[in-house]
């Protein structure tokens, strides 16, 4: 079974995807880490994030063994990833990697922003996770404070809204639910309830299939 989990920034899709993968005994790929790694490598090479050639070069040479780098989760890397993710050649370079991961024997849980629409349009289960911008900003603010980052919730909210705009308005693979995706709004849900809701949706699809 291929399970596609898409959604907006800080809606909780990464945590959901990990729990879903553990429940079904499937490998898990956070495709956001791919774009974060590309952004990291572009900046490490001294190039601008808007440099399409440098970004495509980095994407073609991505090292999967570095995707667990905890520095990828630091503040600013998400916004940087969103910039390189808007470059068509970067998305094309990473598409084959993502599809190969999803189509391995037994299937996988793949999360991102265009999994159900572009990467795995034939996935057996598709979930689109969202939440209000304010609730997502509050979650992200708590996470950053836990990392020792000094920042106001208002600044985080502005960054969340800017990220949403950039992701949904890019020309290639914009953020949007697949037509057959099941929507999961986590605004009022804690992680336990969100996971339970996600598993319920997936089980319903599995029974229907």
C-alpha positions in Angstrom: 0.0 0.0 0.0 1.2 3.5 -0.9 -0.1 6.1 1.6 0.3 9.8 0.4 0.1 12.4 3.1 0.2 16.0 2.0 -0.6 19.2 3.8 0.3 22.7 4.8 3.4 23.7 6.9 3.2 22.9 10.6 -0.1 21.1 10.3 1.4 18.0 11.9 1.7 15.8 8.8 5.3 14.7 9.6 4.3 13.4 13.0 1.2 11.7 11.5 3.2 10.1 8.7 5.7 8.6 11.2 3.0 7.2 13.3 1.1 5.8 10.3 4.3 4.2 9.0 5.0 2.6 12.3 1.4 1.3 12.6 1.5 -0.3 9.2 5.1 -1.4 9.3 6.0 0.7 6.2 9.0 2.8 5.3 8.5 6.5 5.6 9.9 9.4 3.4 9.6 13.0 4.4 10.0 14.6 1.0 10.4 18.0 2.7 13.8 16.8 3.9 14.9 16.4 0.3 14.2 20.0 -0.5 15.7 21.2 2.8 18.8 19.2 1.9 19.0 20.8 -1.5 18.7 24.3 0.0 21.4 23.4 2.6 23.7 22.2 -0.1 23.1 25.2 -2.4 23.9 27.6 0.5 26.9 25.6 1.5 28.3 26.0 -2.0 27.9 29.7 -1.7 25.0 30.1 -4.2 21.8 32.0 -4.0 18.7 29.9 -3.4 17.2 31.4 -6.5 20.1 30.1 -8.6 18.1 27.5 -10.6 21.2 25.9 -12.1 23.0 25.5 -8.7 19.8 24.1 -7.1 19.2 21.6 -9.9 22.9 20.5 -9.6 22.4 19.9 -5.9 19.2 18.0 -6.4 20.7 15.6 -8.9 23.5 14.9 -6.3 21.4 14.6 -3.2 22.9 12.2 -0.6 20.1 10.3 1.1 22.3 9.5 4.0 22.2 13.1 5.1 18.5 13.5 5.2 18.5 12.8 9.0 20.7 15.8 9.6 18.9 17.5 12.6 20.1 20.9 11.3 17.6 20.5 8.5 14.8 21.2 11.0 16.2 24.5 12.2 14.3 27.7 11.6 14.8 29.2 8.2 15.5 25.9 6.5 11.8 25.3 5.8 11.5 28.7 4.1 14.7 28.0 2.2 13.3 24.7 1.0 10.2 26.4 -0.2 12.3 28.6 -2.4 14.2 25.8 -4.1 11.0 23.7 -4.3 9.5 26.3 -6.7 12.3 25.6 -9.3 11.0 23.1 -11.9 14.4 21.5 -12.5 14.7 20.7 -8.8 11.3 19.1 -8.7 12.1 17.1 -11.8 15.4 15.9 -10.4 13.8 14.7 -7.2 10.7 13.1 -8.7 12.3 9.8 -9.7 13.9 9.3 -6.2 10.5 9.9 -4.6 8.6 7.5 -6.9 11.2 4.8 -6.5 10.9 5.0 -2.8 7.1 4.9 -2.9 7.0 1.9 -5.3 9.4 -0.4 -3.3 8.0 -3.8 -2.5 5.3 -3.5 0.1 4.7 0.1 -0.4 5.5 3.2 1.7 4.2 6.2 3.5 5.3 9.4 1.6 4.6 12.8 2.8 5.0 16.2 1.3 3.0 18.8 -0.7 2.4 17.1 -4.1 2.5 13.4 -3.3 -1.1 12.7 -4.0 -1.3 15.0 -7.0 2.1 14.5 -8.8 4.5 12.0 -7.2 2.0 9.2 -6.4 -1.3 10.0 -8.1 -2.3 6.3 -7.9 -1.7 6.0 -4.2 -4.2 3.7 -2.5 -4.8 6.2 0.3 -4.4 10.0 0.2 -4.8 12.3 3.1 -4.5 16.1 3.0 -3.7 17.6 6.5 -4.4 21.2 7.3 -5.2 23.5 10.2 -5.7 27.1 10.8 -2.7 29.4 10.3 -3.0 30.5 13.9 -2.9 27.0 15.4 0.0 26.0 13.1 1.9 29.1 14.2 1.3 28.3 17.8 2.7 24.8 17.3 5.7 25.9 15.4 6.4 28.6 17.9 6.4 26.1 20.8 8.8 23.9 18.7 11.2 26.7 18.1 11.2 27.9 21.7 12.0 24.3 22.6 15.1 24.6 20.3 16.1 27.7 22.2 15.1 30.1 19.4 13.9 33.6 20.5 11.0 34.6 18.3 7.5 35.9 18.7 4.4 34.0 17.7 3.4 36.9 15.4 6.6 36.5 13.4 6.1 32.8 13.1 2.5 33.4 11.9 3.7 35.8 9.2 6.3 33.2 8.1 3.6 30.5 8.0 1.3 32.6 5.8 4.2 33.5 3.5 5.1 29.9 3.1 1.5 29.0 2.4 1.3 31.6 -0.4 4.6 30.6 -1.9 3.7 26.8 -1.9 0.2 27.3 -3.2 1.0 29.8 -6.0 4.2 28.2 -7.5 3.8 27.3 -11.1 4.9 23.7 -10.8 3.2 21.2 -8.5 1.4 23.8 -6.3 0.2 22.8 -2.9 -3.4 21.6 -3.2 -5.4 18.5 -2.2 -5.8 15.7 -4.8 -9.3 15.4 -6.0 -9.7 12.1 -4.2 -7.8 13.0 -1.0 -9.5 12.7 2.4 -9.2 16.0 4.3 -8.0 16.0 7.9 -8.2 19.3 9.8 -6.0 19.1 12.9 -6.8 22.6 14.3 -8.7 21.2 17.3 -6.9 17.9 17.6 -3.9 16.9 19.7 -1.5 14.4 18.2 -3.2 11.3 19.6 -6.6 12.3 18.2 -5.0 13.3 14.9 -3.2 10.0 14.5 -6.4 8.1 15.4 -8.4 10.1 12.8 -5.7 9.5 10.1 -5.7 5.7 10.8 -9.5 5.7 10.7 -9.5 7.3 7.3 -6.8 5.0 5.9 -8.6 1.9 7.3 -11.8 3.1 5.7 -10.1 3.3 2.3 -8.4 -0.1 2.8 -11.8 -1.7 3.5 -13.3 0.0 0.5 -10.5 -1.2 -1.7 
